[in-house]
Amino acid sequence: MCLCIPSCVLSVDEHAMTAKVDTLGVCKEISIHLISDPIAVGDHLLVHVGFAISKINQQEAETNLATYEALLAEMEREDVAVLLS
């Protein structure tokens, strides 16, 4: 299964076709070669293995991030339950 994580654009280098993004609190540089739309600071992108796959709106990014956070919280609860059993 492949996961695309919503990320917020922090800066763009159009010459190098890269952007710095915040992905779940982690800042990293990604390729924007696959995106034809203009990208600006504050935009939201779906990122997979270092490549921006698509541009999404803020509401979609927030919804996706809330889902990931809920999944991570449930996984953490399950891990704690296993450790305590």
N, C-alpha and C positions, 0 to 999 in steps of 0.2 A: 504494500500500500504506500502510495506517495502522498505526502502532506505538503501543501503550500501554506506558508505562514504569512498572515498579514503583517506588513512592515510599513513604518512611517518614514518618509524621505527626510533626511537631515541636510543633505547637500548633494549637488549634482555636478559631475565633470563631463560635460557634453563631448569634449575632445576625446577623452578616454572611454566614453560610453559606459561610465560607472556612476554609482550613487552610493552614498553612505546612508544606511537605514538603521532604524531602531526596531529590533525584532524581539519582542517580549523582554525588553530591558537590555538587550545585548546589541551594541553598535557594531556593524560590520559593513564591508564594502561588497557591492554586488554588481553584476553586469546588467546593463539595461539594453543590450543589443537586440533583444527580442520584442521590445516595446516600440511601436510606431508613433504613439501619441506623445506629445510633449510632456515632460516630467518636471515638476517643480517641488521645492521644499514644502513639506506639509501634505503632499500627495500620499496615497496609500497604494501599496503594491502587494500582490501575492508573490512570494519568493519561494523558490524550490532550488536546493543545492547551489545557491549562489547566483541564480538567475531570476530576474523579474519576469514573471510569466504573464501577468496582466495588471492593469490599473483598475482599482475598485474605489467605490465611494466610501466616505467615512462611516456611514451607517452599516454597510456590509462588513467593513473592517472590525467595527466594534462588536457586531453580532458574532463574527467568526472568532474573535479573541475571547469573548465571553464563553463560547463553547469550548475552546481549548483550555481555558482556566478551569472550567467545571470538570473536564476530563482529567486534568492534572491533579486537581483536588481529590477526586475519587480514587485515582491511582495511588496517591499518597495515603489516603485512609486505608486502602486495601493493604498497602505495604506495612503500615503500622499494625494492622490487625494480624497479619502473618507473623510479624516479629513478636507480638504479644501472645500468640497462641502456643 
